[in-house]
């Protein structure tokens, strides 16, 4: 299998829209179903497996990587390499006391990514934390929850 660099603007765009571990897992599931479908390299790529936007991005990236006539092996290599890249993205577990709506999650992920890596968020909801957030990754744990703050205040009394 060739190593695909995935430095194309199109693939970078796809990766930037993958905010959560669930997003990543969903895309990997679609890619796996596509690869398992015994697709033909010349057929209308991805018609039953990806959204129209995803299909367009992947098609452009594959043409950029392999030219106008990619082989089935090229396409398989591309997607296998993309799955490998997706699985290598670091994950931060984020526990919130509420279900985020609208652009809130996107803003939280943007703040987390300011640390330098393209982190994925593994979002968990735990109403018992009362508010705030609990973050953990790579053996590090930070509890910024209202519950933890109240525990510290009551312990100091």
C-alpha positions as CSV (number, residue, x, y, z in Angstrom):
1,X,0.0,0.0,0.0
2,X,1.3,3.4,-0.9
3,X,1.5,6.1,1.8
4,X,-1.0,8.9,1.1
5,X,0.0,12.2,2.6
6,X,-3.6,13.6,2.8
7,X,-2.2,17.1,2.5
8,X,-4.8,18.1,-0.1
9,X,-6.9,21.0,0.8
10,X,-10.0,18.9,0.3
11,X,-9.0,16.2,2.8
12,X,-7.8,18.8,5.3
13,X,-11.3,20.4,5.0
14,X,-12.9,17.0,5.8
15,X,-10.6,16.5,8.8
16,X,-11.4,20.0,10.1
17,X,-15.2,19.1,10.2
18,X,-14.6,16.0,12.2
19,X,-15.0,17.4,15.7
20,X,-15.9,14.3,17.8
21,X,-14.9,10.7,18.2
22,X,-18.4,9.9,17.1
23,X,-17.9,11.9,13.8
24,X,-14.7,10.0,13.2
25,X,-16.3,6.6,13.9
26,X,-19.2,7.5,11.6
27,X,-16.9,8.4,8.7
28,X,-14.8,5.3,9.2
29,X,-18.0,3.2,9.2
30,X,-19.0,4.8,5.8
31,X,-15.5,4.2,4.4
32,X,-15.5,0.6,5.5
33,X,-18.9,0.0,4.0
34,X,-17.7,1.6,0.8
35,X,-14.6,-0.6,0.6
36,X,-16.6,-3.7,1.5
37,X,-19.1,-3.0,-1.3
38,X,-16.9,-4.3,-4.2
39,X,-17.1,-0.9,-5.9
40,X,-15.8,-0.4,-9.4
41,X,-13.2,2.3,-9.9
42,X,-15.1,3.7,-12.9
43,X,-18.6,3.8,-11.3
44,X,-20.0,6.9,-9.9
45,X,-17.9,6.9,-6.8
46,X,-19.5,6.8,-3.4
47,X,-23.1,7.2,-4.5
48,X,-24.6,5.0,-1.8
49,X,-22.1,5.5,1.0
50,X,-21.3,9.2,1.5
51,X,-23.1,12.5,1.5
52,X,-22.9,14.4,-1.8
53,X,-20.4,16.9,-0.2
54,X,-18.2,14.1,1.2
55,X,-18.2,12.3,-2.2
56,X,-17.2,15.5,-4.0
57,X,-14.3,16.2,-1.6
58,X,-13.0,12.6,-1.8
59,X,-13.3,12.5,-5.6
60,X,-11.3,15.8,-5.9
61,X,-8.7,14.5,-3.5
62,X,-8.3,11.2,-5.3
63,X,-8.0,13.0,-8.7
64,X,-5.4,15.3,-7.1
65,X,-3.5,12.4,-5.7
66,X,-3.7,9.9,-8.6
67,X,-4.8,11.8,-11.7
68,X,-8.0,11.5,-13.8
69,X,-8.0,7.7,-14.0
70,X,-7.4,6.3,-10.5
71,X,-7.4,2.5,-10.2
72,X,-9.4,0.6,-7.7
73,X,-6.1,-0.1,-5.9
74,X,-5.4,3.7,-5.8
75,X,-8.9,4.4,-4.3
76,X,-8.5,1.6,-1.8
77,X,-5.0,2.9,-0.7
78,X,-6.4,6.4,-0.4
79,X,-9.3,5.4,1.9
80,X,-7.2,2.9,4.0
81,X,-4.6,5.6,4.5
82,X,-7.3,8.1,5.5
83,X,-8.7,5.7,8.0
84,X,-5.2,5.2,9.5
85,X,-4.9,9.0,9.7
86,X,-8.3,9.3,11.4
87,X,-7.4,6.7,13.9
88,X,-4.2,8.5,14.8
89,X,-6.0,11.7,15.8
90,X,-5.7,12.3,19.5
91,X,-8.8,12.2,21.6
92,X,-9.8,14.4,24.6
93,X,-12.6,13.1,26.8
94,X,-15.0,16.0,27.6
95,X,-17.6,15.6,30.2
96,X,-20.3,18.3,30.3
97,X,-23.3,18.6,32.6
98,X,-25.6,19.5,29.6
99,X,-26.2,18.5,26.0
100,X,-24.4,21.2,23.9
101,X,-26.5,22.9,21.2
102,X,-25.7,24.9,18.1
103,X,-22.1,26.0,17.6
104,X,-21.2,25.5,21.3
105,X,-19.4,22.2,20.6
106,X,-17.5,23.6,17.6
107,X,-16.3,26.5,19.7
108,X,-15.2,24.2,22.5
109,X,-13.3,22.0,20.0
110,X,-11.6,25.1,18.5
111,X,-10.4,26.1,22.0
112,X,-9.1,22.6,22.7
113,X,-7.3,22.6,19.3
114,X,-5.5,25.8,20.2
115,X,-3.2,23.5,22.1
116,X,-1.7,22.5,18.8
117,X,-3.1,19.2,17.8
118,X,-6.3,18.3,15.9
119,X,-7.9,16.8,18.9
120,X,-11.2,14.9,18.6
121,X,-13.6,15.3,21.5
122,X,-15.2,12.2,23.1
123,X,-18.2,13.9,24.5
124,X,-20.0,12.5,27.6
125,X,-22.9,14.0,29.4
126,X,-23.1,13.7,33.2
127,X,-25.7,15.9,34.8
128,X,-24.3,15.2,38.2
129,X,-21.3,17.5,37.6
130,X,-23.7,20.5,37.9
131,X,-22.0,22.6,35.3
132,X,-18.5,23.3,33.9
133,X,-16.5,20.6,32.4
134,X,-14.1,17.7,33.1
135,X,-11.3,17.1,30.6
136,X,-9.0,14.1,30.3
137,X,-6.4,13.0,27.7
138,X,-3.1,11.1,27.8
139,X,-3.3,10.3,31.5
140,X,-4.0,14.0,32.4
141,X,-7.2,14.9,34.1
142,X,-8.7,18.4,34.9
143,X,-11.9,18.8,36.7
144,X,-13.5,22.3,36.2
145,X,-17.0,21.2,37.2
146,X,-19.2,23.0,39.6
147,X,-19.3,19.8,41.7
148,X,-15.5,19.8,42.1
149,X,-15.5,23.5,43.0
150,X,-18.2,23.0,45.6
151,X,-16.3,20.0,47.0
152,X,-13.1,22.1,47.4
153,X,-15.1,24.9,49.1
154,X,-16.8,22.6,51.6
155,X,-13.5,20.8,52.4
156,X,-11.8,24.1,53.2
157,X,-14.6,25.1,55.7
